[in-house]
Each structure stands twice: as structure tokens, then as C-alpha cells.
Amino acid sequence: MLKPDQLATGTVHEIPDDLKEALKAFPQILELWNGLTDLARNEWICWIISVRKPETRKQHIERLCNDLLNGKRRPCCWPGCPHRKPVSKGGL
């Protein structure tokens, strides 16, 4: 079990420092973050780090916080993390 100030991670990506700061700044958002699945956290992290401009990245972090507060668990309209390996289906 995580301590109240600990951050749960994703499956592929490390949590970037700017996202860590934003999550730790708001205990309610941190609690919601830690309640996500590993894969859901990974999707958010990938969605945030995939942009090129710092201002867009900041907007993504702000949207993550708002979306979590509004009950959303994954980024909207995001095709998914392209960095995860596909799951094998019965060895096919």
C-alpha cells in the first residue's frame, strides 16, 4: 500500500518531474492518480511526454488534473501508448 505522498508509476514510462510536482501539489489529485491502474497511468504519462512544445505539455498536465477530478481515467481521444509491446494471443 502506498503512503499518502507516494506516486504510483506506469508500466513503461517513468513519471517526469513536472508531472510529479503537479500531482504532489494537490493531495486529492494524487489520490486519484494512485487509484488508476498501471496501464491507465502509463497512458497519461505517454500522452503528456509525447508533445513537443513545453506550453502544450503544461496544458496536458493541467488537463490531466482536471480530467481526474471529473472522473476520467484515461486521456480522451488518445490511441494509446505506442511504446507498449503488443500482447501475444495464444502464441499466434
C-alpha positions as CSV (number, residue, x, y, z in Angstrom):
1,M,0.0,0.0,0.0
2,L,1.3,3.5,-0.9
3,K,1.9,6.2,1.6
4,P,-0.2,9.3,1.0
5,D,2.7,11.2,-0.6
6,Q,4.0,8.4,-2.8
7,L,3.4,8.2,-6.5
8,A,2.3,5.1,-8.3
9,T,4.0,4.6,-11.6
10,G,3.1,3.4,-15.1
11,T,4.2,0.2,-16.9
12,V,6.6,1.6,-19.4
13,H,7.3,5.3,-18.7
14,E,8.9,7.0,-15.7
15,I,6.9,9.9,-14.2
16,P,8.5,13.1,-15.4
17,D,9.5,15.7,-12.8
18,D,6.9,18.3,-13.9
19,L,4.1,15.8,-13.6
20,K,5.4,14.6,-10.2
21,E,5.3,18.3,-9.0
22,A,1.8,18.8,-10.2
23,L,0.5,15.6,-8.6
24,K,2.2,16.2,-5.3
25,A,0.8,19.8,-5.2
26,F,-2.8,18.5,-4.9
27,P,-3.4,15.6,-2.5
28,Q,-6.8,14.9,-4.0
29,I,-5.4,14.6,-7.5
30,L,-2.5,12.4,-6.1
31,E,-5.0,10.1,-4.5
32,L,-7.0,9.8,-7.8
33,W,-3.7,9.2,-9.7
34,N,-2.7,6.4,-7.3
35,G,-6.2,4.9,-7.8
36,L,-5.7,4.4,-11.5
37,T,-4.4,1.1,-13.0
38,D,-0.8,0.9,-14.0
39,L,-1.8,0.9,-17.7
40,A,-4.0,4.0,-17.2
41,R,-1.2,5.9,-15.5
42,N,1.1,4.8,-18.4
43,E,-1.4,6.2,-20.9
44,W,-1.5,9.6,-19.2
45,I,2.3,9.7,-18.9
46,C,2.8,8.9,-22.6
47,W,0.2,11.4,-23.6
48,I,2.0,14.1,-21.6
49,I,5.5,13.3,-22.8
50,S,4.5,12.8,-26.5
51,V,4.1,16.6,-27.2
52,R,7.0,18.8,-28.4
53,K,6.2,22.2,-27.1
54,P,6.6,23.0,-23.4
55,E,3.4,25.0,-23.3
56,T,1.4,22.1,-24.8
57,R,2.9,19.8,-22.2
58,K,1.9,22.2,-19.4
59,Q,-1.7,22.2,-20.9
60,H,-1.7,18.4,-20.9
61,I,-0.7,18.3,-17.2
62,E,-3.4,20.8,-16.4
63,R,-6.0,18.8,-18.4
64,L,-4.9,15.5,-16.6
65,C,-5.6,17.1,-13.2
66,N,-9.0,18.5,-14.3
67,D,-9.9,15.2,-16.0
68,L,-9.1,13.2,-12.9
69,L,-11.2,15.5,-10.8
70,N,-14.0,15.0,-13.2
71,G,-13.8,11.2,-13.0
72,K,-12.0,10.5,-16.2
73,R,-9.4,7.7,-16.0
74,R,-7.6,7.9,-19.4
75,P,-6.8,10.6,-21.9
76,C,-9.7,11.3,-24.3
77,C,-9.1,10.6,-28.0
78,W,-5.7,9.0,-27.4
79,P,-5.0,5.9,-29.4
80,G,-2.8,4.5,-26.6
81,C,0.8,4.3,-25.8
82,P,2.8,3.1,-28.9
83,H,5.7,2.0,-26.6
84,R,4.0,-1.0,-25.0
85,K,4.7,-4.4,-26.6
86,P,1.6,-6.0,-28.1
87,V,0.1,-8.8,-26.0
88,S,0.5,-12.2,-27.6
89,K,-2.7,-14.1,-28.1
90,G,-2.0,-17.8,-27.5
91,G,1.4,-17.6,-29.2
92,L,0.0,-16.6,-32.6
